[in-house]
Amino acid sequence: MRHSVTDPPTNAPRWRLARWIALVINVGIFLVKLVAGVTAGSQALLADGLDFLGDAANYAISLWVAGMVLMWRARAALLKGATLAALGL
């Protein structure tokens, strides 16, 4: 499917499908790591699971703002960057 120059690539069905797949996979891995971490009493598994939850939130935000004007997409990018910086600290 061809898109006009004014259509952002985030409106492309394949882009959205790829983000949905990544979101579902990351949420699934988060849940598995959460259960495994609690069951095993492993802080490392819980921390790794939180990383997957952060990735899932990143994909969810991308999907949420995909069709919005550039200003909102830029604000979402700043929010994602700030949360990743906070997690890094």
C-alpha angles and dihedrals in degrees: 000000000000122000128204121247090257095054110095113227088240088075091060111112093224091053091051092046091051091051092048091051091049091047094052093046092050093048090048093050090046091055093047092049091046093054092042092047094050092044094049095036088235118157089188092060091047092050091048089049090054088054089057090047089054090051090049091051089051091055091045092054090048091053092045095055097033097107097036127103120277094260092062093043089052091049090050090051090053091049091050091049092050093050092048090050090050091050090048091055 
